[in-house]
Amino acid sequence: MIRAYYQKNGDLWCAVALEDEKIWSTAFATSEEECVRQLRENLPYNQPFTFEEKPSPLAEHVLGALKSVLEGKDASWDFKFETEHLPKYTQRALKCLAKVPVGYVTTYGALAKTVGGGPRAVGQVMASNPFAPLVPCHRVIKTNFSIGGFGGGSEGGIKIKRVLLEREDRGFQKPSKIRTECGMLELFPVSFLRRN
């Protein structure tokens, strides 16, 4: 049975759905209702789940990690994500994306070059990422260094993406590359993001 928990962290609500030691879904939103809706949408329709009032120790740890990411802090963890129900391409893209460190972004095109497919396919994966922001889809931007979409492309979602990236800016000046299981992935400092 998947057990779901949610709580308010500052101005945002955060939620996690867990089974055993694996994360099935995370969510965050400005309202309790939206956060719960996102969490439910990220769960497979045929998986039974229940909302619990008191978080388990793992749920507390995950909710704390969500808060750290949303505050732009450097945080490390070794969570296990339940991905078996996801398409193989989605699994590959999310695993590669999880390697993008704080202070850097990658582009839809660079991620597509590394995992295969095209930028639109990567965009679809980012739009349906069940583990945001722990698997940091907010760190994927357009090739021209404009912000790209987030949270369904709404103005509020794009504003949140920009705020998250501004919090994560570490002042890096040079592009970099990291090795992933799928190949080398190009990274760019957050400061490369166009401000318009």
Secondary structure, DSSP 8 states (H G I E B T S, - for coil): -EEEEEEEETTEEEEEEEETTEEEEEEEESSHHHHHHHHHHHS-TTS-EEE-SS--HHHHHHHHHHHHHHTT-------EE--TTS-HHHHHHHHHHTT--TTEEEEHHHHHHHHSS-HHHHHHHHHT-TTTTTS-GGGEE-TTS-----GGG-HHHHHHHHHHHHHH-----S-EEEEETTEEEEEEEGGGS---
